[in-house]
Amino acid sequence: MNANKNLQAARNTVTRDTHAIDQQVSGNLFEAIVVISKRSTQLGQEIKEELNSKLEEFTTVTDSLEEVFENREQIEISKHYERQPKAHSIAVKELEEGKVYFRMPTEEELAAEEARQEEAKREREERRNRRFNRDN
């Protein structure tokens, strides 16, 4: 996430030129949206992990729920992360600046993924059937 702190992404709603965005990804707006979505998810996870690691310092193990106190440093850290640009804004900015690496899967990779999903679906159905048969 450190590299993204210097990136000046929008912190509020911005009207974007969809033609400029889709030109970054082979002229297909839907593919551009998928790339932005996946990058945004990655960034969101990085931000969440970073915030959680910083807030872990403040966790205390107590037996009672009544013992709640405010920690000024913890509040400031939380406010700092709330003021940062959101993950999707950073992802769009990175795509516009050509900082996102992506590749389209090959036909073989797509077929393999489809086969994995089918196998997972079959396994879920088998588990469901076993539970149903066991319960009856």
C-alpha positions as CSV (number, residue, x, y, z in Angstrom):
1,M,0.0,0.0,0.0
2,N,2.9,2.3,0.5
3,A,3.3,2.9,-3.2
4,N,-0.3,4.0,-3.4
5,K,0.0,6.7,-0.7
6,N,1.7,9.0,-3.2
7,L,-0.9,8.4,-5.8
8,Q,-3.3,11.3,-6.0
9,A,-6.6,9.5,-6.6
10,A,-9.9,11.3,-6.2
11,R,-11.5,11.2,-2.8
12,N,-15.0,12.0,-4.1
13,T,-17.2,11.2,-7.1
14,V,-15.6,12.0,-10.5
15,T,-17.2,11.8,-13.9
16,R,-14.9,9.7,-16.0
17,D,-14.5,9.4,-19.8
18,T,-15.4,5.8,-20.4
19,H,-13.7,5.9,-23.8
20,A,-10.4,6.7,-22.3
21,I,-10.8,3.9,-19.7
22,D,-11.7,1.2,-22.3
23,Q,-8.8,2.2,-24.5
24,Q,-6.5,1.0,-21.6
25,V,-7.9,-2.5,-22.0
26,S,-8.2,-3.5,-25.7
27,G,-11.1,-1.1,-26.3
28,N,-13.6,-3.1,-24.2
29,L,-15.3,-1.3,-21.4
30,F,-16.5,-4.4,-19.7
31,E,-13.0,-5.9,-19.6
32,A,-11.7,-2.6,-18.1
33,I,-14.4,-2.8,-15.4
34,V,-13.3,-6.3,-14.5
35,V,-9.6,-5.2,-14.3
36,I,-10.5,-2.3,-12.1
37,S,-12.7,-4.4,-9.9
38,K,-10.0,-7.1,-9.4
39,R,-7.4,-4.4,-8.7
40,S,-9.7,-2.6,-6.3
41,T,-10.3,-5.9,-4.4
42,Q,-6.5,-6.4,-4.1
43,L,-6.0,-2.8,-2.9
44,G,-8.9,-3.1,-0.4
45,Q,-7.4,-6.2,1.1
46,E,-4.0,-4.5,1.4
47,I,-5.5,-1.5,3.1
48,K,-7.6,-3.6,5.5
49,E,-4.5,-5.7,6.5
50,E,-2.5,-2.6,7.0
51,L,-5.2,-1.0,9.2
52,N,-5.7,-4.1,11.2
53,S,-2.0,-4.6,11.9
54,K,-1.8,-1.0,13.1
55,L,-4.9,-1.4,15.3
56,E,-3.7,-4.7,16.7
57,E,-1.3,-2.7,18.9
58,F,-4.3,-1.3,20.8
59,T,-6.2,-4.5,21.4
60,T,-6.6,-5.5,25.0
61,V,-8.1,-8.7,26.4
62,T,-10.6,-7.9,29.0
63,D,-13.3,-10.1,30.6
64,S,-15.9,-7.4,31.0
65,L,-17.7,-5.4,28.3
66,E,-18.0,-2.4,30.6
67,E,-14.4,-1.6,30.4
68,V,-14.3,0.6,27.3
69,F,-12.0,3.5,26.9
70,E,-11.1,5.8,24.1
71,N,-7.6,5.7,22.7
72,R,-6.7,9.0,20.9
73,E,-4.0,7.3,18.8
74,Q,-6.4,4.6,17.7
75,I,-9.0,7.2,16.7
76,E,-6.5,9.2,14.7
77,I,-5.3,6.1,12.8
78,S,-8.9,5.2,11.9
79,K,-9.6,8.8,10.8
80,H,-6.5,8.8,8.6
81,Y,-7.7,5.7,6.8
82,E,-11.2,7.1,6.4
83,R,-9.7,10.2,4.7
84,Q,-7.7,8.2,2.2
85,P,-8.9,7.7,-1.3
86,K,-11.0,4.5,-1.6
87,A,-9.6,1.4,-3.3
88,H,-11.7,1.8,-6.5
89,S,-10.5,5.4,-7.0
90,I,-6.9,4.2,-6.7
91,A,-7.5,1.3,-9.1
92,V,-9.0,3.6,-11.7
93,K,-6.1,6.1,-11.3
94,E,-3.6,3.3,-11.7
95,L,-5.3,2.0,-14.8
96,E,-5.4,5.5,-16.3
97,E,-1.6,5.9,-15.6
98,G,-0.8,2.4,-17.0
99,K,0.4,1.1,-13.7
100,V,-1.8,-2.0,-13.7
101,Y,-0.5,-5.2,-15.1
102,F,-3.1,-7.7,-16.3
103,R,-3.4,-10.4,-18.9
104,M,-6.3,-12.2,-20.4
105,P,-6.5,-15.9,-19.7
106,T,-6.0,-18.3,-22.5
107,E,-8.7,-20.7,-23.7
108,E,-7.0,-23.6,-21.9
109,E,-6.9,-21.6,-18.6
110,L,-10.6,-20.7,-19.0
111,A,-11.5,-24.4,-19.7
112,A,-9.5,-25.5,-16.7
113,E,-11.2,-23.0,-14.4
114,E,-14.6,-24.0,-15.7
115,A,-13.7,-27.7,-15.0
116,R,-12.6,-26.7,-11.4
117,Q,-15.9,-24.9,-10.9
118,E,-17.9,-27.9,-12.2
119,E,-16.0,-30.2,-9.9
120,A,-16.6,-27.9,-6.9
121,K,-20.3,-27.8,-7.8
122,R,-20.5,-31.6,-8.0
123,E,-18.8,-31.9,-4.6
124,R,-21.3,-29.4,-3.0
125,E,-24.2,-31.4,-4.5
126,E,-22.8,-34.7,-3.2
127,R,-22.4,-33.2,0.3
128,R,-25.9,-31.8,0.2
129,N,-27.3,-35.2,-0.9
130,R,-25.3,-37.1,1.8
131,R,-26.7,-34.7,4.5
132,F,-30.2,-35.0,3.1
133,N,-30.0,-38.8,3.0
134,R,-28.5,-38.9,6.6
135,D,-31.3,-36.6,7.9
136,N,-34.0,-38.8,6.4
